Amino acid sequence: MAKDPAYDAIAKARRQEESGNPQGAADTLEKYLQEDPHNVAPRIELARVYCYSLNDKNQGLFQLDIVLDLEPENVDALKAMTTIKMQNKRFNRETDEIFQRLLPLVAKRKDPKEYAAVAAQYAVFLRKQMTDFKKSAEYYEKATRADPDRYEYHQDYAVLLLNDLRDYVKAKHELEEVLRLKPNNLSVRNNYERLMREKFDADGNPKKSLKERLFGRH
């Protein structure tokens, strides 16, 4: 079996990183890439080392830019790019554009769990950085449809519905989904019971607001 020098460089770099020598890991990958600059796997690994072990986001993003110049549809590089850039509001426009490139590429791979993870990450970005609550809800819906048994997506969607959209009927459904998947989650159960007391009547119908009671049709 032929040796794969790129694999060997990545394996060596990971051993160095795990032993507490991230700079040595970066040096190993940089040295390898001098000989094989178009190999994207070690370059993505180098970007990870820079971003998370050496805390050099700029150098990490530079490496990912090179990967995307070589392979514009590289899903791993696009995922890494969104994860880094979505933390900083000054990258909001770029991050949104990258997600729009990434989502259809992931959809083509026909892996519902992978698609759900990216859609949920985009929903988080839309809520926290863009404050586009309606669009965030749209992507939480996509995530929960693609992977309905991942309780975190339902839970995060419920928070959006309760705190930002004030859609208590949908929030009730999402909390019920969390309890279906995590029946012993006391915090969620308490929130669900509070929602039912405050926003629904004894028959489980939404309570009317004061405005609706005063001016609604009879």
Secondary structure as UniProt FT lines:
FT   HELIX           5..18
FT   TURN            19..20
FT   HELIX           22..35
FT   TURN            37..38
FT   HELIX           40..48
FT   HELIX           49..53
FT   HELIX           57..70
FT   TURN            72..73
FT   HELIX           75..85
FT   TURN            86..87
FT   HELIX           89..91
FT   HELIX           92..108
FT   TURN            109..110
FT   HELIX           112..128
FT   HELIX           133..146
FT   TURN            148..149
FT   HELIX           151..160
FT   HELIX           161..165
FT   HELIX           168..181
FT   TURN            183..184
FT   HELIX           186..199
FT   TURN            202..203
FT   HELIX           210..215
//
